[in-house]
Amino acid sequence: MTVAGEIRIHDVRDEEAFGRLPRCADPGFDHRSCDFWEDADRGSKAARLSWWDATAAPSPATRAAPPNPFAPISSGPAFNPFAVGGARPRLNPFGDDDDDDGAGDNPFAPRRERGPHVAAGAPRKLQLLGRGLAIFGTYAKVLEVDGEPAVYAQFGPLSAYPRAQRVREFYSKLPSAPLPAVITCISSVPAARGRGLARQLVEAVCEDLAGRGFAAVEAYPELGTRPEATSAATPAFWLGCGFTLAVDDERYPVVRREL
């Protein structure tokens, strides 16, 4: 892999782009099944094969709710005065029978077009990356050299990453308004290291975030870990990308860049 080759940067918004994610240097970890930043309590960087395909576990939003011991015992489905002949209930009693877009809360509102989204049967990690497509945009980018995946970056609004929020809560001196965007992950394959490709991808992400209206971006490197085990590089890397050391902590420093 050489820098002289053709460089392309892809937004991860569908299964084709998701398939371009490079493998982690440590086979015990994998970007395709990592929810370390999305789940502050139980998130993991581990490689989980079942998350890479359509057989992945459903998202928390689609899991069945626990039983309610105080709810009345039901002998069958609740009566629906708008159901016809045993068919599924109509979402909008004043609309067309084929109105199945889920927007039945206001029968007098104009029909809403559904924005970009990831299919429900997509791999679990792709579903996480696609949560903000309709509002925020993409949450990840992949840089390729001559068609070979070289660098991966994950980013987004602070609200999308509870673990980043938890780290940030430790430091009251960090600006609380406006809240920054965050880059949670930057990772290069071993053959691409030392060539400036990761910095090039960070620049692309920062330019993208500035275009979306963010005034600053932060990252949260973790010190004292192996290079293959960290998802947020080192403070020295971020300083080389134009960031400043906002919090100098011996374990969880914070770097920040104004956009």
C-alpha positions in Angstrom: 0.0 0.0 0.0 1.5 3.3 -1.0 0.4 6.9 -0.7 1.1 7.4 -4.4 -2.1 5.4 -5.1 -5.6 6.7 -5.6 -7.1 7.9 -2.3 -10.9 7.8 -1.8 -12.9 8.6 1.3 -16.3 6.9 1.7 -19.2 7.8 4.1 -20.5 4.7 5.8 -24.2 4.9 5.2 -25.1 1.5 3.7 -24.0 -2.2 3.7 -21.6 -1.6 0.7 -19.6 1.0 2.5 -19.9 -0.9 5.8 -18.2 -3.8 4.0 -15.2 -1.5 3.4 -14.3 -1.1 7.1 -10.7 -2.3 7.6 -9.9 -5.0 10.1 -8.4 -4.1 13.5 -4.7 -4.8 14.0 -5.6 -6.9 17.0 -7.9 -9.7 15.8 -9.7 -9.7 19.2 -11.2 -6.3 18.4 -13.3 -5.3 15.4 -14.8 -2.0 14.2 -17.7 -4.0 12.8 -19.0 -5.1 16.2 -17.6 -2.4 18.5 -20.2 -0.5 20.7 -17.6 0.7 23.2 -18.5 4.4 22.8 -22.2 3.9 22.3 -22.8 2.0 25.5 -21.1 3.6 28.5 -21.8 0.6 30.8 -21.5 -2.6 28.8 -19.9 -1.4 25.5 -17.2 -3.7 24.1 -14.6 -3.5 21.4 -14.7 -7.3 21.0 -15.0 -9.1 17.7 -18.6 -10.6 17.6 -19.2 -12.5 14.4 -23.0 -12.4 14.9 -23.0 -8.6 14.6 -21.6 -8.6 11.0 -24.6 -9.9 9.2 -28.4 -9.7 9.1 -28.7 -12.2 11.9 -27.4 -9.7 14.4 -29.3 -9.0 17.6 -32.0 -6.4 17.4 -31.3 -2.9 18.7 -32.5 -2.0 22.2 -35.4 0.0 20.7 -36.8 -3.2 19.1 -36.4 -5.6 22.0 -39.6 -6.6 23.8 -40.4 -4.6 26.8 -40.3 -6.5 30.2 -43.7 -7.6 31.5 -45.5 -5.3 33.8 -46.7 -7.1 37.0 -49.3 -4.3 37.6 -50.9 -4.4 34.2 -54.4 -6.1 34.0 -54.5 -9.6 32.6 -55.4 -9.6 29.0 -57.4 -12.3 27.3 -56.6 -11.1 23.8 -55.8 -8.1 21.7 -57.4 -4.8 22.8 -60.5 -3.8 20.9 -59.7 -1.5 18.0 -62.7 0.4 16.5 -60.8 1.2 13.3 -59.7 -2.4 12.5 -61.4 -3.9 9.5 -62.3 -7.6 9.3 -59.5 -8.8 11.5 -56.8 -7.0 9.4 -54.0 -5.0 11.0 -55.1 -1.7 12.6 -55.0 1.3 10.4 -52.5 3.8 11.6 -54.7 6.7 10.3 -58.4 6.2 10.4 -58.8 9.3 8.1 -56.1 8.3 5.6 -55.6 5.7 2.8 -55.5 2.0 3.6 -51.9 1.8 2.4 -50.7 4.6 4.7 -48.1 2.5 6.5 -45.3 5.0 7.0 -45.9 5.1 10.8 -46.9 8.8 10.8 -50.4 8.3 12.3 -50.1 10.8 15.1 -51.8 13.7 13.3 -54.4 12.8 10.7 -54.5 16.3 9.4 -50.7 16.7 8.8 -49.3 16.3 5.3 -47.7 12.9 4.7 -44.1 12.9 5.7 -41.3 11.5 3.6 -39.0 9.1 5.4 -35.4 10.3 5.4 -32.3 8.2 4.8 -32.1 5.2 7.1 -30.5 1.8 7.5 -32.7 -1.2 7.0 -33.9 -3.0 10.1 -32.2 -6.2 8.9 -28.7 -4.6 8.6 -25.8 -5.7 10.8 -26.1 -4.4 14.3 -23.1 -2.1 14.1 -24.3 -0.5 10.9 -27.6 0.2 12.6 -25.7 2.1 15.3 -23.8 4.0 12.6 -27.0 4.8 10.8 -29.0 6.2 13.8 -28.5 9.8 12.8 -28.7 9.6 9.0 -32.0 11.4 8.7 -30.9 14.3 11.0 -27.2 14.5 11.5 -25.8 12.5 8.6 -23.1 9.8 8.6 -21.3 8.7 11.7 -18.2 7.1 10.0 -15.8 7.4 7.1 -13.3 5.0 5.5 -10.2 6.0 3.6 -9.1 3.7 0.8 -5.8 3.6 -1.1 -6.2 1.9 -4.5 -9.4 0.3 -3.4 -7.9 -1.2 -0.2 -9.3 0.0 3.2 -6.6 1.8 5.1 -8.1 4.1 7.8 -11.4 4.2 9.7 -12.9 7.0 11.7 -16.1 7.2 13.8 -17.5 10.5 14.9 -20.8 12.4 15.5 -22.6 14.6 18.0 -21.7 14.1 21.7 -25.2 12.9 22.4 -24.6 9.8 20.2 -21.8 8.5 22.5 -22.6 8.0 26.2 -19.1 6.9 27.0 -17.7 10.2 25.7 -20.3 12.0 27.7 -19.2 10.2 30.8 -15.5 11.0 30.2 -16.4 14.6 29.7 -18.4 14.8 33.0 -15.1 14.4 34.9 -13.9 17.8 33.7 -16.1 20.8 34.6 -13.8 23.3 33.0 -14.6 22.0 29.5 -17.0 24.3 27.6 -20.7 23.3 28.1 -22.0 25.4 25.2 -22.0 24.9 22.4 -21.4 21.2 22.9 -18.7 19.8 20.5 -18.8 17.0 18.0 -16.6 14.1 18.9 -14.2 11.7 17.0 -14.3 8.5 19.0 -12.3 6.3 16.8 -9.4 6.6 14.4 -7.6 3.5 13.3 -5.1 2.6 10.5 -4.2 -0.8 9.2 -0.5 -1.6 10.0 0.6 -1.2 6.3 -0.9 2.3 6.3 0.8 3.7 9.4 3.4 6.5 9.3 2.1 7.8 5.9 -0.2 10.6 7.0 -3.3 8.9 5.9 -5.0 9.0 9.4 -4.4 12.7 9.6 -5.9 13.1 6.1 -9.0 11.4 7.2 -9.2 13.5 10.4 -9.0 16.6 8.2 -11.9 15.3 6.1 -14.0 14.6 9.2 -13.3 18.0 10.7 -14.2 19.7 7.4 -17.4 17.7 7.3 -18.3 18.6 10.9 -17.7 22.3 10.4 -20.0 22.1 7.4 -22.7 20.6 9.6 -22.5 23.6 11.9 -20.3 22.4 14.8 -17.9 25.0 16.4 -15.5 22.5 17.9 -14.6 18.8 18.0 -13.1 16.7 20.8 -11.4 13.3 21.1 -10.6 11.2 24.2 -7.4 9.2 23.9 -6.6 6.7 26.6 -3.1 6.5 27.8 -1.3 3.4 29.1 -2.7 1.0 26.5 -1.3 -0.9 23.6 -1.6 0.9 20.2 -3.7 -1.9 18.9 -6.1 -1.7 21.9 -6.9 2.0 21.8 -9.6 3.4 19.6 -8.7 7.1 19.9 -4.9 7.2 19.2 -2.6 9.3 21.4 -2.5 12.9 22.4 0.6 13.4 20.2 -1.4 12.3 17.1 -4.2 14.7 17.8 -1.8 17.6 18.4 -0.3 16.9 15.0 -3.8 17.2 13.6 -4.3 20.8 14.9 -5.9 19.9 18.2 -4.9 21.3 21.6 -4.7 19.6 24.9 -7.8 20.8 26.7 -7.3 18.5 29.7 -3.9 17.1 30.7 -4.8 13.9 32.6 -2.5 11.0 33.2 -5.1 8.5 32.0 -7.9 10.2 30.2 -6.8 13.4 28.6 -9.1 15.5 26.3 -8.0 17.1 23.1 -10.0 19.8 21.3 -10.0 21.6 18.0 -12.0 24.7 17.2 -13.7 24.5 13.8 
